Structure formats: structure tokens, C-alpha cells
């Protein structure tokens, strides 16, 4: 492959003409177009990476290529240029350049959520008006607060998040526009912190000796809107008595406060750049304690995409709902692939591709598995699974039993000996042994679930409900997604 050629921005067109024969021949060069735009060779496809600063210049590449090849068209939606020549067409995919290390760092959740409170406070308490997302950073006071929050670490992501902040405040104000709300706070004095402590005193309705769990098990709300916060806190604390208080009573109290517009829990999801936000009430009454479209799903509309258990190094499997995969549960390995961890059960909604629907509480998943079956042994504890190929070999017969049940639900499964070889090869690589472990954990989960519930849609819809935090066991909330 030819070495990289650095091109001066002022002479980009002339320089592009020089390697034209090589570009026509499968683009067998790496060429820098302007500062920060790199062309990487591929067969009939070229990836052009660009720095964020050049986002507005992408359309100009159409004329660059058209001058050289005679015909080029730019698809703004797909960020793709099609070059048509005598030997056929070549696709040029335009992709934002990743930072050193390969991945754009995920923004700390607390930063994302506190950004929402900043914008809401500006609108409700300082009478700011944002008619479009650009208005948020155009307002100096708002921009200064957000820039301080995001800091240098996330500075390049702030503009991207203004779309979500704009959509969130717009939807909130449609239902709850009032200057009577207390200042939104984030940190020690907020209601998330308050409930994190109070929920420890609450028992489940069916068993007063069993605690509900932690805050995230019970409520998906990221921020709370409250009117006269101190009085509301006193009312809640007064009604939480370890001897009598149970989850149903607490949720009913919150529903009343919700309906009186004195306390609103809000679950926030990132809004895709091409989507508008939607506000939905969840667990406010019997009609919002279910997802109507899910209720109608039969087993013929529930699909198991679990071939990754037996393929390569991928660790995610799926349960998909509806002919258009309207919802899904993504079962994967938590944390790093190079360390031991348990499985996570995340929900996703097709209509909100920028965000997850929520994570199902693991303890509740195990309880659901045991609710209508016997002989369930899955506990989602990585310590129960082999960490070496030798340990796996000793228990191979056990996993072969699991495999015989699960393979019936795969689209293309190898025989067990091939699967055994795959697992052994992963275990024999110190950086991949926990991938093998995760695959065995998923095999075990699907064995227990499919053996008992392969034709029972209620189990699979209830599993989805756990992730969506829908039902009377979860806190009432407004969801903006």
C-alpha cells in the first residue's frame, strides 16, 4: 500500500487528480483530504474519517469527486457519496473521526442528567425561551453553566447533547409548565438521594419481611420535580414506617402526589439527533401499568436471536418482540471483556434508538424464572462457572445437556463438539477466558428459560416489563424518550 500523502487544503483538488489512476483501482492509497480527513482503502467502498470541525464541509466533497471522476452524488442523510465511473460505482462512507484509543468516551450519567436540570431551571425559573436547540448554547448564562459541567473532558460532546436537552424541556413544559416547581437540584439534596435512603425501610407487599431493594431496582427516575420539597419529604417520611409500610402503599402515595402535581419523577433518555422526544406516564394508573402493544404479542411474534452463544467472540444475545422488532432484551456481559462479571438484561425500544429502555433487576429475573417452574438453577453468578478449559472439561456433560435444549432455538448451530472446541479456545487465551464464561452463563439462562417457558409468552413479556420498569412493583414516573 502506498504511504500516506498529506494534502494542503488550498490545493486539495489538484492533489486529488494526481493519484486518480490508483484511486480508480480500488483506492489503493491512504490519502489525507484537508486537515483531519483520511481516506482508507477498501474494496469498492471507501471510508472517509473527518474531524467534527468539518461536519459542515462534507457536502463540498461531492464537487471534489465529481471533478475527478465525472459523476458523484452526496446523500446527506446517509452521509454517503456515490461515485459513478466506467467500471461501476464506488461508495464513500463519511464517518466522524474517533479520538485516540478508538472509542469516544461515554459521558458520565451524572453529567448528562445534571445538564437537564440546568436547562429546566433556566426555562422555569429564569424565563429563558429555547425555540430550537441552537438557542441553548446561544444563551451565555446557560452555555456557561453547561460548559462548566461538561468540562474539558466532555467539551466536544456538549453540542451533541443540546438536542436531547431541547427536546426534554419542550416535552416537560407541555405538561408541567409552572414556576411553582422548586429549583431542580442534583446531588446530596435531591430526591434521588432522599429516596435512596427511604426505600431501605420499605417492604414488598406480599412479604413484609423482604425489602424492596435499592433505589434503581424500584424507580427509573433520574430527576424529580417537586413543589414545596420540604413538606413533601416530611409527608413521605411520615408514611414510611418499617412495621407497616409496603411498596403498594408507597407507590399509591406517590401516585397521589403525582396527580396533584406536587412530585413528578422523570426518567430521561438520550434523544436521537433525528428524533423528537415523547413524554409518557408510566405506573400512574392501571392503564399505564402495562404496555398495550406488548400484551398482544404471541410466541409467534417473540424471536430468539441467540446464535452468538456459539459464534466467535460476540457475547450479546437478544429476545425480540413484534414483526418489526419493536422492543428487545439485549443480554450481554457486564463490564470489561477481560474480567469476570455477570450478565446484564437491557431493554431497547426501536422508536428510541439513541437510548436503552432500561435494565431489568437481576434478582427479579431469577424470581421470575422460578415463579412457574421447578428445577431452575441459574443464579447469574459468574463464580458458579468455569474459569479454565480444564474446569470446563470436567463439567462438559452438564453444558452439553444445556446445549441440546438451546440449540433447537438457534438458526444455525454447530454440533456440540464444535461448540466445545470454541469454548476451549477462548479459555486458552487469557484475554478471552471471560468471554467463554459469559457464553456458558447465557447458555445456562436460556436452557432454564426455554425448557420451561418456550411456549409461554407471558414469561417473556414479563421479562421485558422488568426492564421497562412497568407494573405496580415500580415507582410511578414520567418517561421522556
C-alpha positions in Angstrom: 0.0 0.0 0.0 1.3 3.5 -0.8 2.2 5.7 2.1 0.0 8.5 3.4 0.0 11.7 1.3 -0.6 15.0 3.2 -2.6 17.4 1.1 -2.7 21.2 1.6 -6.3 22.4 2.0 -5.7 25.1 -0.6 -4.7 22.6 -3.3 -6.9 19.7 -2.5 -8.5 19.4 -6.0 -5.1 19.4 -7.8 -3.7 16.8 -5.4 -6.7 14.6 -5.7 -6.2 14.4 -9.5 -2.6 13.1 -9.2 -3.4 9.7 -7.7 -6.5 9.3 -9.8 -5.4 6.0 -11.5 -4.7 4.4 -8.1 -8.0 5.8 -6.7 -9.9 4.2 -9.6 -8.0 0.9 -8.9 -9.8 0.1 -5.6 -8.4 3.2 -3.9 -5.1 1.5 -3.0 -3.7 4.6 -1.3 -4.3 6.3 2.0 -5.0 10.0 1.3 -5.4 12.9 3.6 -8.1 15.3 2.3 -7.7 18.6 4.1 -6.6 18.5 7.7 -8.3 15.7 9.6 -10.0 13.8 6.7 -8.5 10.4 5.9 -9.4 8.1 3.1 -8.8 4.4 4.0 -8.8 1.8 1.1 -11.5 -0.8 0.8 -12.8 -3.0 -2.0 -15.4 -0.9 -3.8 -16.0 1.1 -0.6 -14.0 3.9 0.9 -14.3 5.2 4.5 -13.6 8.9 4.9 -13.0 9.9 8.5 -13.4 13.6 9.4 -12.9 15.7 12.4 -16.1 17.2 13.9 -14.9 20.7 12.8 -15.6 19.6 9.2 -19.2 18.5 9.6 -20.5 21.4 7.6 -18.0 20.8 4.8 -19.0 17.3 3.9 -21.2 18.3 1.1 -18.3 20.0 -0.6 -16.6 16.7 -1.2 -19.2 15.9 -3.8 -17.8 18.5 -6.1 -14.2 17.3 -5.4 -15.0 13.8 -6.5 -17.3 14.9 -9.4 -14.4 17.0 -10.9 -12.1 13.9 -10.8 -14.5 11.1 -11.8 -17.1 12.9 -13.8 -20.1 11.9 -11.6 -20.6 12.0 -7.8 -23.7 12.4 -5.6 -24.0 13.2 -1.9 -26.6 11.6 0.3 -26.8 13.9 3.3 -29.0 11.6 5.4 -26.7 8.6 5.0 -23.5 10.7 4.9 -22.5 8.8 1.8 -21.1 9.8 -1.6 -21.7 7.6 -4.6 -19.0 7.9 -7.4 -20.0 6.5 -10.7 -17.4 5.6 -13.3 -17.0 3.4 -16.4 -16.2 0.4 -14.3 -19.1 0.8 -11.9 -19.8 2.7 -8.7 -17.9 3.2 -5.5 -19.4 4.2 -2.2 -17.7 6.7 0.0 -18.8 6.5 3.6 -18.3 9.6 5.7 -17.7 8.8 9.4 -16.7 11.2 12.2 -13.2 10.5 13.4 -12.8 8.7 16.7 -10.5 10.1 19.3 -7.1 8.4 20.1 -7.8 5.0 21.6 -10.6 4.2 19.2 -13.8 5.0 21.2 -15.5 8.2 22.1 -15.7 8.2 25.9 -19.1 7.8 27.3 -20.3 10.8 29.2 -20.8 10.2 32.9 -24.5 9.7 33.6 -24.5 12.3 36.3 -23.2 14.9 33.9 -26.0 14.1 31.4 -28.7 14.3 34.0 -27.4 17.5 35.7 -27.4 19.1 32.3 -31.1 18.5 32.1 -31.7 20.2 35.5 -29.6 23.2 34.3 -31.8 23.7 31.2 -35.1 23.1 33.1 -34.2 25.6 35.8 -33.3 28.2 33.1 -36.6 27.8 31.5 -38.9 27.5 34.6 -37.1 29.9 37.0 -35.3 32.4 34.7 -37.9 32.6 32.0 -35.5 31.5 29.2 -37.1 30.5 26.0 -35.5 28.0 23.7 -37.3 27.7 20.4 -34.6 25.5 18.8 -31.6 23.5 20.2 -29.1 26.2 19.0 -30.7 28.7 21.4 -29.4 26.8 24.4 -25.7 27.5 23.7 -26.5 30.9 22.2 -27.7 31.9 25.7 -24.5 32.9 27.6 -25.7 32.1 31.1 -27.0 28.6 30.1 -23.9 27.9 28.0 -21.5 28.9 30.8 -23.2 26.5 33.2 -23.2 23.6 30.8 -19.6 24.2 29.7 -18.5 24.2 33.3 -20.5 21.0 33.9 -19.1 19.2 30.8 -15.6 20.5 31.4 -12.7 19.8 29.1 -13.2 16.1 29.3 -16.6 16.2 27.6 -16.4 19.6 25.9 -16.7 18.1 22.4 -19.9 16.3 23.3 -21.9 19.3 24.6 -23.3 20.4 21.3 -24.5 16.9 20.6 -26.4 16.8 23.9 -28.2 20.1 23.3 -30.7 18.2 21.1 -31.7 16.0 24.0 -31.9 18.9 26.4 -34.0 20.9 24.0 -36.4 18.0 23.4 -36.6 17.2 27.1 -37.5 20.7 28.3 -40.0 21.0 25.4 -41.9 17.9 26.4 -41.8 18.6 30.1 -43.2 22.1 29.6 -46.1 20.8 27.6 -47.5 19.0 30.7 -45.9 20.8 33.7 -45.2 24.4 32.9 -45.2 26.2 36.2 -42.9 28.5 38.1 -44.2 26.8 41.3 -41.7 23.9 41.0 -38.8 24.1 43.3 -35.3 24.6 41.8 -34.2 21.4 40.3 -31.2 20.1 42.3 -28.7 17.4 41.5 -26.6 15.9 44.3 -26.9 15.5 48.0 -30.2 17.4 48.4 -32.1 15.8 45.5 -35.0 13.3 45.7 -33.0 10.5 44.2 -30.7 10.7 47.2 -33.7 11.1 49.5 -35.5 8.0 48.1 -32.3 6.0 48.1 -32.3 6.2 51.8 -36.1 6.0 52.4 -36.6 2.9 50.2 -34.5 0.8 52.6 -37.4 1.0 55.1 -40.0 -0.3 52.5 -41.0 -3.9 52.3 -42.7 -5.8 49.5 -46.5 -6.1 49.7 -46.6 -9.9 49.6 -43.8 -10.3 52.2 -43.3 -7.6 54.8 -40.0 -9.1 55.8 -38.4 -8.8 52.4 -37.1 -5.3 51.5 -37.8 -3.8 48.0 -34.1 -3.4 47.2 -32.1 -0.4 46.2 -33.4 2.7 44.5 -32.6 1.7 40.9 -34.5 -1.6 41.4 -37.6 0.3 42.3 -37.5 3.6 40.3 -36.1 4.6 36.9 -36.5 8.3 37.7 -33.3 10.3 37.1 -34.6 13.6 38.4 -37.6 14.7 40.4 -39.7 17.8 40.0 -41.2 18.9 43.4 -43.4 21.6 44.7 -42.6 22.7 48.3 -40.0 20.0 48.7 -39.5 20.0 52.5 -43.2 19.4 53.1 -43.4 16.6 50.6 -40.3 14.9 52.1 -41.9 15.2 55.6 -45.1 13.6 54.3 -43.3 10.7 52.6 -41.0 10.1 55.6 -44.0 10.1 58.0 -45.8 7.5 55.9 -42.8 5.2 55.7 -42.9 3.0 58.8 -40.9 -0.2 58.7 -43.6 -2.0 60.6 -46.5 -1.1 58.3 -45.1 0.4 55.1 -45.1 -1.7 52.0 -44.4 -1.0 48.3 -48.1 -0.7 47.3 -48.8 2.0 49.9 -45.7 4.0 49.0 -46.5 3.8 45.3 -50.1 4.9 45.9 -48.8 7.9 47.9 -46.6 8.8 45.1 -49.4 8.5 42.5 -51.5 10.9 44.6 -48.6 13.4 44.8 -48.1 12.9 41.0 -51.7 13.6 40.2 -51.6 16.7 42.5 -48.5 17.8 40.6 -46.5 18.1 43.8 -43.9 15.4 42.9 -43.0 14.1 39.5 -40.3 11.6 38.9 -38.8 11.8 35.4 -36.9 9.1 33.6 -34.6 10.7 31.0 -33.3 9.0 27.8 -31.0 10.4 25.2 -32.9 11.6 22.1 -31.5 10.6 18.8 -30.5 13.5 16.6 -33.2 12.7 14.1 -35.9 12.0 16.6 -38.3 14.2 18.6 -38.9 13.4 22.3 -42.1 11.8 23.6 -43.4 12.1 27.2 -45.3 9.1 28.6 -46.7 8.4 32.0 -45.9 5.0 33.5 -47.4 3.3 36.5 -49.8 6.2 37.2 -52.9 4.0 36.9 -53.9 0.6 35.7 -53.8 1.6 32.1 -50.2 2.8 32.4 -49.0 -0.3 34.3 -48.8 -2.2 31.1 -47.6 -1.7 27.5 -50.7 -2.3 25.4 -48.8 -3.4 22.3 -46.8 -6.0 24.2 -50.0 -7.5 25.7 -51.0 -8.8 22.3 -47.7 -10.5 21.4 -47.9 -14.2 21.0 -45.0 -16.6 20.9 -45.0 -16.4 17.1 -44.1 -12.7 17.5 -41.3 -13.3 20.0 -38.0 -14.3 18.4 -34.8 -15.6 20.0 -31.6 -14.3 18.4 -29.1 -16.4 20.3 -26.6 -17.7 17.8 -23.9 -15.5 19.3 -23.6 -18.1 22.1 -21.9 -20.4 19.6 -20.2 -17.8 17.4 -16.8 -16.3 17.7 -16.2 -13.7 20.5 -19.5 -11.9 20.5 -21.3 -12.0 23.9 -24.7 -10.4 23.2 -27.9 -12.3 22.6 -31.4 -11.0 22.0 -35.1 -11.6 22.6 -37.1 -9.6 20.1 -40.7 -8.6 20.1 -43.1 -7.9 17.2 -42.7 -8.3 13.5 -40.7 -5.1 13.3 -38.6 -5.8 16.4 -40.4 -3.0 18.3 -38.8 -4.0 21.6 -35.9 -6.2 22.5 -34.0 -7.5 25.5 -30.2 -7.5 25.0 -28.5 -10.0 27.2 -24.8 -9.4 27.5 -21.7 -9.4 29.7 -21.4 -6.5 32.2 -18.2 -4.6 32.3 -14.9 -5.4 30.6 -14.5 -8.5 28.4 -11.2 -9.2 30.2 -12.6 -9.6 33.7 -15.2 -11.8 35.4 -18.7 -10.3 35.6 -22.4 -11.3 35.5 -25.0 -10.9 32.7 -27.0 -7.7 32.2 -30.5 -7.7 30.8 -31.1 -4.4 29.0 -34.2 -3.4 27.1 -34.3 -1.4 23.9 -37.1 0.4 22.1 -36.9 0.7 18.3 -38.6 4.1 18.4 -35.8 5.5 20.6 -32.5 4.1 19.1 -30.3 6.6 21.0 -31.1 5.1 24.4 -31.8 1.9 26.2 -35.3 1.3 27.6 -33.9 0.2 31.0 -32.2 -2.6 32.8 -34.1 -5.4 34.4 -33.2 -6.1 38.1 -31.3 -9.4 38.2 -33.0 -10.6 41.5 -36.4 -10.1 39.9 -35.3 -12.1 36.8 -34.3 -15.0 38.9 -37.6 -14.8 40.8 -39.5 -14.7 37.5 -37.6 -17.8 36.3 -38.7 -19.7 39.5 -42.2 -18.4 39.5 -43.8 -21.0 37.4 -41.2 -23.7 37.2 -39.1 -26.1 39.2 -35.5 -27.2 38.8 -34.2 -23.7 38.0 -30.5 -23.5 38.8 -29.5 -20.2 37.0 -28.4 -17.5 39.5 -26.4 -15.1 37.4 -23.3 -15.5 39.4 -20.1 -15.8 37.4 -18.4 -17.6 40.4 -20.5 -20.7 39.5 -18.9 -21.1 36.1 -15.5 -22.4 34.9 -12.6 -20.1 34.5 -10.3 -22.6 32.7 -10.6 -25.1 29.9 -9.8 -27.8 32.5 -12.7 -26.8 34.7 -14.9 -26.7 31.6 -13.9 -30.2 30.5 -14.9 -31.6 33.9 -18.3 -30.1 33.5 -18.7 -30.6 29.8 -21.5 -33.1 30.2 -23.6 -30.6 32.1 -23.2 -27.9 29.4 -23.9 -30.5 26.7 -27.3 -31.1 28.4 -28.0 -27.3 28.3 -26.8 -27.2 24.6 -29.3 -29.9 23.4 -32.2 -27.8 24.7 -31.0 -24.4 23.5 -29.7 -25.4 20.0 -33.3 -26.0 18.9 -33.9 -22.3 19.1 -30.8 -21.3 17.1 -30.9 -20.6 13.4 -27.5 -22.2 12.6 -26.0 -24.2 15.4 -22.8 -26.4 15.2 -22.7 -29.8 16.8 -21.7 -29.8 20.5 -18.1 -30.9 19.8 -17.5 -27.8 17.7 -19.0 -25.6 20.4 -16.8 -27.3 22.9 -13.8 -26.5 20.8 -14.8 -22.9 20.6 -15.1 -22.6 24.4 -11.8 -24.3 25.0 -10.0 -22.0 22.5 -11.4 -18.9 24.3 -10.4 -20.3 27.7 -6.9 -20.9 26.5 -6.5 -17.2 25.7 -6.0 -15.3 28.9 -7.7 -12.2 27.4 -10.8 -14.1 26.3 -11.5 -16.6 29.0 -14.3 -14.5 30.5 -15.9 -14.3 27.1 -16.2 -18.1 27.3 -17.6 -17.8 30.8 -20.2 -15.3 29.6 -21.3 -17.6 26.8 -21.8 -20.5 29.3 -23.8 -18.3 31.5 -26.1 -17.3 28.6 -26.4 -21.0 27.6 -27.5 -21.8 31.2 -30.0 -19.0 31.4 -31.6 -19.9 28.0 -31.7 -23.5 29.0 -33.7 -22.8 32.1 -35.9 -20.3 30.4 -36.6 -22.2 27.2 -37.1 -25.6 28.9 -39.9 -24.1 31.0 -41.2 -21.2 29.0 -40.6 -21.8 25.3 -44.3 -21.5 24.5 -45.4 -19.1 27.3 -45.4 -15.6 26.0 -46.4 -14.2 29.5 -43.0 -15.1 30.8 -41.1 -13.2 28.0 -43.4 -10.2 28.2 -43.0 -10.0 32.0 -39.2 -10.2 31.4 -39.5 -7.1 29.2 -41.7 -5.4 31.8 -39.0 -5.8 34.4 -36.5 -3.9 32.2 -39.0 -1.2 31.3 -39.9 -0.8 35.0 -43.6 -1.2 34.2 -46.0 -2.6 36.8 -47.3 -1.9 40.3 -44.0 -3.0 41.9 -42.2 0.0 40.3 -42.5 3.7 41.1 -44.8 6.0 39.0 -42.9 8.2 36.7 -42.9 10.3 33.5 -40.6 9.0 30.8 -39.1 11.3 28.3 -37.6 9.4 25.4 
